[in-house]
């Protein structure tokens, strides 16, 4: 049986950092966009210890002018 696809949280976090920087945004910029009182969630996304909710992924895709598939790195796909 083939491995099922899964989200590579570390690679997705690294991708989020890369896209944030490519768009000239700081962690504080994202914190303000999302209206978070602290930047902890964004740091967790970037470390790969947590994933953004689907709603937040949609916002990230809009902010980065990209698609969800471009943000999320998957494993177990051929």
OpenMM code with the backbone's topology and positions (N, CA, C; nanometers):
from openmm import Vec3, app, unit

residues = "UNK UNK UNK UNK UNK UNK UNK UNK UNK UNK UNK UNK UNK UNK UNK UNK UNK UNK UNK UNK UNK UNK UNK UNK UNK UNK UNK UNK UNK UNK UNK UNK UNK UNK UNK UNK UNK UNK UNK UNK UNK UNK UNK UNK UNK UNK UNK UNK UNK UNK UNK UNK UNK UNK UNK UNK UNK UNK UNK UNK UNK UNK UNK UNK UNK UNK UNK UNK UNK UNK UNK UNK UNK UNK UNK UNK UNK UNK".split()
positions = [
    Vec3(0.0844, -0.1180, 0.0000),
    Vec3(0.0000, 0.0000, 0.0000),
    Vec3(0.0891, 0.1246, 0.0000),
    Vec3(0.0528, 0.2225, -0.0791),
    Vec3(0.1286, 0.3472, -0.0861),
    Vec3(0.1040, 0.4317, 0.0379),
    Vec3(0.2048, 0.5081, 0.0733),
    Vec3(0.1913, 0.5982, 0.1875),
    Vec3(0.0910, 0.7085, 0.1546),
    Vec3(0.0104, 0.7403, 0.2518),
    Vec3(-0.0854, 0.8485, 0.2330),
    Vec3(-0.0144, 0.9832, 0.2448),
    Vec3(-0.0619, 1.0831, 0.1720),
    Vec3(0.0014, 1.2145, 0.1843),
    Vec3(-0.0213, 1.2724, 0.3236),
    Vec3(0.0754, 1.3482, 0.3700),
    Vec3(0.0659, 1.4168, 0.4983),
    Vec3(0.1350, 1.5516, 0.4830),
    Vec3(0.1089, 1.6397, 0.5756),
    Vec3(0.1733, 1.7709, 0.5732),
    Vec3(0.3069, 1.7623, 0.6454),
    Vec3(0.4125, 1.8057, 0.5784),
    Vec3(0.5443, 1.8167, 0.6406),
    Vec3(0.5455, 1.9514, 0.7131),
    Vec3(0.5244, 1.9473, 0.8436),
    Vec3(0.5070, 2.0708, 0.9204),
    Vec3(0.6332, 2.1564, 0.9240),
    Vec3(0.7493, 2.0928, 0.9345),
    Vec3(0.8753, 2.1684, 0.9375),
    Vec3(0.8980, 2.2371, 0.8028),
    Vec3(0.8838, 2.1634, 0.6942),
    Vec3(0.9039, 2.2211, 0.5611),
    Vec3(0.8003, 2.3296, 0.5320),
    Vec3(0.6775, 2.3085, 0.5780),
    Vec3(0.5738, 2.4097, 0.5593),
    Vec3(0.6084, 2.5351, 0.6387),
    Vec3(0.6599, 2.5181, 0.7600),
    Vec3(0.7032, 2.6320, 0.8400),
    Vec3(0.8154, 2.7084, 0.7729),
    Vec3(0.9132, 2.6346, 0.7203),
    Vec3(1.0229, 2.6991, 0.6487),
    Vec3(0.9730, 2.7722, 0.5244),
    Vec3(0.8766, 2.7131, 0.4585),
    Vec3(0.8166, 2.7756, 0.3405),
    Vec3(0.7449, 2.9049, 0.3794),
    Vec3(0.6784, 2.9040, 0.4933),
    Vec3(0.6097, 3.0235, 0.5420),
    Vec3(0.7098, 3.1358, 0.5688),
    Vec3(0.8230, 3.1009, 0.6291),
    Vec3(0.9278, 3.2006, 0.6532),
    Vec3(0.9763, 3.2578, 0.5204),
    Vec3(1.0047, 3.1689, 0.4250),
    Vec3(1.0554, 3.2129, 0.2956),
    Vec3(0.9571, 3.3067, 0.2264),
    Vec3(0.8297, 3.2698, 0.2273),
    Vec3(0.7275, 3.3525, 0.1613),
    Vec3(0.7075, 3.4855, 0.2334),
    Vec3(0.7116, 3.4814, 0.3667),
    Vec3(0.6979, 3.6050, 0.4438),
    Vec3(0.8083, 3.7030, 0.4073),
    Vec3(0.9318, 3.6525, 0.4062),
    Vec3(1.0456, 3.7382, 0.3733),
    Vec3(1.0411, 3.7853, 0.2286),
    Vec3(1.0007, 3.6965, 0.1361),
    Vec3(0.9926, 3.7330, -0.0056),
    Vec3(0.8905, 3.8439, -0.0285),
    Vec3(0.7921, 3.8513, 0.0603),
    Vec3(0.6889, 3.9547, 0.0497),
    Vec3(0.7212, 4.0767, 0.1349),
    Vec3(0.8424, 4.0793, 0.1923),
    Vec3(0.8871, 4.1943, 0.2699),
    Vec3(0.8090, 4.2168, 0.3980),
    Vec3(0.7610, 4.1068, 0.4567),
    Vec3(0.6804, 4.1174, 0.5784),
    Vec3(0.7571, 4.0671, 0.6995),
    Vec3(0.7354, 4.1310, 0.8129),
    Vec3(0.7921, 4.0848, 0.9393),
    Vec3(0.6878, 3.9986, 1.0106),
    Vec3(0.7325, 3.9305, 1.1154),
    Vec3(0.6385, 3.8549, 1.1985),
    Vec3(0.5347, 3.9509, 1.2561),
    Vec3(0.5792, 4.0687, 1.2968),
    Vec3(0.4854, 4.1669, 1.3521),
    Vec3(0.3833, 4.2112, 1.2472),
    Vec3(0.4248, 4.2225, 1.1210),
    Vec3(0.3294, 4.2553, 1.0146),
    Vec3(0.2187, 4.1498, 1.0082),
    Vec3(0.2584, 4.0219, 1.0107),
    Vec3(0.1581, 3.9151, 1.0072),
    Vec3(0.0713, 3.9177, 1.1323),
    Vec3(0.1332, 3.9424, 1.2467),
    Vec3(0.0571, 3.9522, 1.3713),
    Vec3(-0.0520, 4.0578, 1.3573),
    Vec3(-0.0181, 4.1714, 1.3013),
    Vec3(-0.1151, 4.2793, 1.2828),
    Vec3(-0.2227, 4.2428, 1.1814),
    Vec3(-0.1841, 4.1766, 1.0730),
    Vec3(-0.2812, 4.1350, 0.9714),
    Vec3(-0.3857, 4.0424, 1.0325),
    Vec3(-0.3391, 3.9486, 1.1163),
    Vec3(-0.4312, 3.8526, 1.1774),
    Vec3(-0.5002, 3.9069, 1.3017),
    Vec3(-0.4506, 4.0181, 1.3543),
    Vec3(-0.5106, 4.0752, 1.4743),
    Vec3(-0.4778, 3.9973, 1.6001),
    Vec3(-0.3649, 3.9256, 1.5979),
    Vec3(-0.3225, 3.8494, 1.7151),
    Vec3(-0.2635, 3.9446, 1.8185),
    Vec3(-0.2874, 3.9170, 1.9464),
    Vec3(-0.2314, 4.0022, 2.0516),
    Vec3(-0.0827, 3.9748, 2.0729),
    Vec3(-0.0375, 3.8523, 2.0397),
    Vec3(0.1046, 3.8174, 2.0478),
    Vec3(0.1436, 3.7450, 1.9186),
    Vec3(0.2729, 3.7359, 1.8897),
    Vec3(0.3170, 3.6691, 1.7671),
    Vec3(0.3379, 3.5188, 1.7836),
    Vec3(0.3020, 3.4632, 1.8991),
    Vec3(0.3342, 3.3235, 1.9293),
    Vec3(0.2825, 3.2252, 1.8238),
    Vec3(0.1610, 3.2443, 1.7758),
    Vec3(0.1053, 3.1514, 1.6763),
    Vec3(0.1901, 3.1517, 1.5498),
    Vec3(0.2327, 3.2688, 1.5073),
    Vec3(0.3128, 3.2791, 1.3851),
    Vec3(0.4474, 3.2095, 1.4044),
    Vec3(0.5080, 3.2285, 1.5211),
    Vec3(0.6343, 3.1591, 1.5486),
    Vec3(0.6143, 3.0076, 1.5492),
    Vec3(0.5030, 2.9599, 1.6026),
    Vec3(0.4736, 2.8157, 1.6014),
    Vec3(0.4573, 2.7647, 1.4588),
    Vec3(0.3895, 2.8436, 1.3737),
    Vec3(0.3754, 2.8041, 1.2324),
    Vec3(0.5122, 2.7928, 1.1682),
    Vec3(0.5983, 2.8913, 1.1946),
    Vec3(0.7295, 2.8953, 1.1309),
    Vec3(0.8217, 2.7846, 1.1812),
    Vec3(0.8081, 2.7446, 1.3069),
    Vec3(0.8888, 2.6352, 1.3624),
    Vec3(0.8347, 2.4987, 1.3200),
    Vec3(0.7108, 2.4957, 1.2732),
    Vec3(0.6505, 2.3687, 1.2360),
    Vec3(0.5945, 2.2925, 1.3537),
    Vec3(0.5694, 2.3622, 1.4661),
    Vec3(0.5107, 2.2954, 1.5823),
    Vec3(0.3590, 2.3062, 1.5812),
    Vec3(0.3062, 2.3899, 1.4919),
    Vec3(0.1609, 2.4036, 1.4743),
    Vec3(0.1366, 2.4489, 1.3310),
    Vec3(0.0173, 2.4210, 1.2844),
    Vec3(-0.0231, 2.4665, 1.1510),
    Vec3(-0.1306, 2.5737, 1.1653),
    Vec3(-0.1332, 2.6684, 1.0718),
    Vec3(-0.2433, 2.7645, 1.0732),
    Vec3(-0.3757, 2.6914, 1.0492),
    Vec3(-0.4831, 2.7461, 1.1023),
    Vec3(-0.6152, 2.6903, 1.0717),
    Vec3(-0.6408, 2.7097, 0.9230),
    Vec3(-0.7389, 2.6418, 0.8708),
    Vec3(-0.7726, 2.6568, 0.7292),
    Vec3(-0.8054, 2.8023, 0.6971),
    Vec3(-0.8818, 2.8673, 0.7838),
    Vec3(-0.9144, 3.0092, 0.7631),
    Vec3(-0.7876, 3.0940, 0.7560),
    Vec3(-0.6926, 3.0676, 0.8453),
    Vec3(-0.5684, 3.1446, 0.8458),
    Vec3(-0.4808, 3.1110, 0.7253),
    Vec3(-0.4837, 2.9869, 0.6795),
    Vec3(-0.4104, 2.9516, 0.5581),
    Vec3(-0.4646, 3.0280, 0.4370),
    Vec3(-0.5950, 3.0436, 0.4319),
    Vec3(-0.6563, 3.1182, 0.3215),
    Vec3(-0.6111, 3.2636, 0.3251),
    Vec3(-0.6045, 3.3208, 0.4444),
    Vec3(-0.5556, 3.4587, 0.4577),
    Vec3(-0.4088, 3.4667, 0.4166),
    Vec3(-0.3265, 3.3705, 0.4628),
    Vec3(-0.1856, 3.3697, 0.4243),
    Vec3(-0.1694, 3.3630, 0.2727),
    Vec3(-0.2460, 3.2763, 0.2088),
    Vec3(-0.2381, 3.2640, 0.0632),
    Vec3(-0.2722, 3.3972, -0.0038),
    Vec3(-0.3690, 3.4664, 0.0498),
    Vec3(-0.4059, 3.5966, -0.0053),
    Vec3(-0.2954, 3.6989, 0.0182),
    Vec3(-0.2417, 3.7025, 0.1384),
    Vec3(-0.1352, 3.7975, 0.1729),
    Vec3(-0.0108, 3.7707, 0.0878),
    Vec3(0.0220, 3.6421, 0.0671),
    Vec3(0.1392, 3.6052, -0.0114),
    Vec3(0.1105, 3.6003, -0.1612),
    Vec3(-0.0152, 3.6250, -0.1990),
    Vec3(-0.0583, 3.6206, -0.3393),
    Vec3(-0.0205, 3.4871, -0.4041),
    Vec3(-0.0636, 3.3791, -0.3370),
    Vec3(-0.0316, 3.2450, -0.3843),
    Vec3(-0.1479, 3.1518, -0.3525),
    Vec3(-0.1267, 3.0233, -0.3684),
    Vec3(-0.2304, 2.9236, -0.3406),
    Vec3(-0.1977, 2.8473, -0.2131),
    Vec3(-0.2965, 2.7792, -0.1594),
    Vec3(-0.2734, 2.6941, -0.0424),
    Vec3(-0.1704, 2.5861, -0.0743),
    Vec3(-0.1800, 2.5289, -0.1939),
    Vec3(-0.0863, 2.4240, -0.2338),
    Vec3(0.0576, 2.4736, -0.2377),
    Vec3(0.0773, 2.6004, -0.2654),
    Vec3(0.2130, 2.6556, -0.2699),
    Vec3(0.2693, 2.6745, -0.1290),
    Vec3(0.1835, 2.6901, -0.0307),
    Vec3(0.2279, 2.7100, 0.1076),
    Vec3(0.2546, 2.5763, 0.1757),
    Vec3(0.1651, 2.4811, 0.1581),
    Vec3(0.1713, 2.3527, 0.2278),
    Vec3(0.2656, 2.2568, 0.1541),
    Vec3(0.3597, 2.2017, 0.2281),
    Vec3(0.4518, 2.1018, 0.1725),
    Vec3(0.4033, 1.9640, 0.2181),
    Vec3(0.3818, 1.8769, 0.1216),
    Vec3(0.3292, 1.7450, 0.1533),
    Vec3(0.4364, 1.6366, 0.1412),
    Vec3(0.4162, 1.5297, 0.2178),
    Vec3(0.5010, 1.4106, 0.2075),
    Vec3(0.4122, 1.2943, 0.1681),
    Vec3(0.4736, 1.1856, 0.1292),
    Vec3(0.3977, 1.0647, 0.0983),
    Vec3(0.3253, 1.0702, -0.0344),
    Vec3(0.3643, 1.1643, -0.1203),
    Vec3(0.3037, 1.1724, -0.2529),
    Vec3(0.4076, 1.1335, -0.3552),
    Vec3(0.3602, 1.0769, -0.4636),
    Vec3(0.4563, 1.0371, -0.5674),
    Vec3(0.4558, 1.1323, -0.6811),
] * unit.nanometer
topology = app.Topology()
chain = topology.addChain("A")
for resn in residues:
    res = topology.addResidue(resn, chain)
    for name in ("N", "CA", "C"):
        topology.addAtom(name, app.Element.getBySymbol(name[0]), res)
